[in-house]
Amino acid sequence: MVKGQDFADFWIEEGILHFVYKPNSLIDLEAARAVVKERLRFQNGISYPILCDIRLLKTANKAAREYLAEQGCVNALAVALLIEKAYSGTLSTAFINISNPSVPTREFTSMPEALWFLDSFN
């Protein structure tokens, strides 16, 4: 059985849910479902702005991105995707522009800027 904690760590700090993908994670639909299930269990029905650190994520396939854009936004007030500058945001750009998440979602290369964006939803 695939477990969400196999792919990401998460915690709440100053009213923001920090969600960090583990190094070289490959997210397919099964992994996306497991991650969302574990995050929702952790949140216990409370909505938060989410800082999603994808800097070490290897890839997420199209089915996973579409699932995350819908079900992954449940109990999320907004999402800040933290990316590597050199990464150029191709995965995050596809997620934002093609999968069209249901909550305000932006990409950032700076942690302080991402947190500033999320503070307005806190």
Backbone torsions as a table, in degrees:
resi	resn	phi	psi	omega
1	MET	NA	136.8	177.8
2	VAL	-83.2	133.3	179.4
3	LYS	-117.0	141.2	-178.8
4	GLY	-57.0	-39.0	-177.6
5	GLN	-69.4	-9.1	174.0
6	ASP	-71.7	-20.1	-173.7
7	PHE	-113.6	-21.1	-174.4
8	ALA	-154.5	155.5	171.6
9	ASP	-113.6	146.4	176.4
10	PHE	-146.6	151.5	179.1
11	TRP	-157.1	164.3	178.6
12	ILE	-110.0	130.5	179.4
13	GLU	-140.6	122.1	179.7
14	GLU	52.4	42.6	175.4
15	GLY	78.6	5.9	179.6
16	ILE	-117.6	132.6	176.1
17	LEU	-83.1	118.1	176.6
18	HIS	-93.3	126.6	-175.2
19	PHE	-128.5	111.8	-174.3
20	VAL	-120.4	117.4	176.1
21	TYR	-70.1	141.6	179.1
22	LYS	-74.0	155.0	-177.4
23	PRO	-54.5	136.2	174.6
24	ASN	60.9	26.3	177.6
25	SER	-66.6	137.2	174.5
26	LEU	-112.1	110.8	-174.3
27	ILE	-100.9	113.9	171.9
28	ASP	-107.6	-175.0	-176.4
29	LEU	-60.5	-42.3	-179.8
30	GLU	-62.6	-42.9	178.7
31	ALA	-66.8	-41.1	179.2
32	ALA	-60.6	-43.8	178.2
33	ARG	-61.8	-42.2	-179.5
34	ALA	-65.6	-41.8	-179.8
35	VAL	-63.9	-46.7	-179.5
36	VAL	-64.6	-43.1	179.1
37	LYS	-58.8	-45.5	-179.2
38	GLU	-67.4	-40.2	179.0
39	ARG	-64.1	-43.9	-179.9
40	LEU	-64.9	-38.3	175.9
41	ARG	-62.6	-43.4	180.0
42	PHE	-63.0	-40.8	-178.1
43	GLN	-72.6	-23.2	175.9
44	ASN	54.3	44.1	175.2
45	GLY	83.4	-0.1	-178.7
46	ILE	-98.1	133.6	178.2
47	SER	-87.3	142.5	-179.9
48	TYR	-139.4	153.9	162.1
49	PRO	-70.8	144.0	-173.2
50	ILE	-121.4	126.8	170.4
51	LEU	-95.5	111.2	-176.2
52	CYS	-108.2	106.5	-177.4
53	ASP	-88.9	106.7	-178.7
54	ILE	-107.2	16.4	-176.2
55	ARG	-61.2	-30.3	-178.6
56	LEU	-104.1	0.6	177.9
57	LEU	-68.1	131.8	179.5
58	LYS	-78.1	-51.8	178.1
59	THR	-166.5	162.2	172.0
60	ALA	-137.4	126.8	-177.2
61	ASN	-75.7	172.0	-174.3
62	LYS	-59.4	-43.8	-179.9
63	ALA	-62.0	-39.9	178.4
64	ALA	-65.8	-44.2	-179.9
65	ARG	-61.7	-42.4	179.7
66	GLU	-65.6	-41.1	177.3
67	TYR	-63.0	-45.4	-179.5
68	LEU	-65.3	-32.3	179.3
69	ALA	-67.9	-28.4	178.5
70	GLU	-99.5	-72.8	-175.9
71	GLN	-69.1	-28.1	178.9
72	GLY	-70.6	-12.6	179.4
73	CYS	-96.1	-3.3	176.8
74	VAL	-62.2	133.0	-178.1
75	ASN	61.1	26.4	173.3
76	ALA	-114.4	131.2	177.1
77	LEU	-85.4	-33.8	177.8
78	ALA	-166.7	161.2	179.8
79	VAL	-132.2	129.6	171.6
80	ALA	-109.9	118.9	178.1
81	LEU	-92.0	119.1	178.9
82	LEU	-93.7	118.2	-175.5
83	ILE	-122.3	161.9	173.0
84	GLU	-77.0	141.8	178.3
85	LYS	-59.2	-46.1	-178.8
86	ALA	-66.5	-22.4	-178.0
87	TYR	-65.1	-27.2	178.5
88	SER	64.9	4.0	169.8
89	GLY	72.7	21.2	-178.2
90	THR	-61.0	-43.7	179.2
91	LEU	-67.5	-44.0	-179.4
92	SER	-69.8	-36.0	177.7
93	THR	-63.9	-42.9	177.1
94	ALA	-62.2	-41.4	179.6
95	PHE	-61.5	-47.2	-176.5
96	ILE	-71.4	-48.0	-171.9
97	ASN	-85.4	-31.1	-176.7
98	ILE	-99.7	-47.7	-178.4
99	SER	-78.0	-21.3	172.2
100	ASN	53.5	72.0	180.0
101	PRO	-57.7	152.3	-174.1
102	SER	-85.1	1.2	175.9
103	VAL	-127.0	159.8	177.8
104	PRO	-54.1	126.6	-176.3
105	THR	-139.0	129.7	178.0
106	ARG	-137.6	159.2	176.6
107	GLU	-107.6	147.1	-177.6
108	PHE	-141.3	148.9	171.5
109	THR	-104.6	-4.1	-178.4
110	SER	-119.7	125.2	178.1
111	MET	-59.8	-47.0	-180.0
112	PRO	-59.2	-39.6	178.6
113	GLU	-66.5	-40.4	178.5
114	ALA	-62.9	-44.0	179.3
115	LEU	-66.1	-37.0	177.9
116	TRP	-62.0	-45.1	177.1
117	PHE	-57.6	-46.7	-177.1
118	LEU	-70.8	-28.7	179.7
119	ASP	-57.8	-30.6	-179.4
120	SER	-70.7	-12.5	178.6
121	PHE	-105.3	0.3	-174.7
122	ASN	-91.4	NA	NA
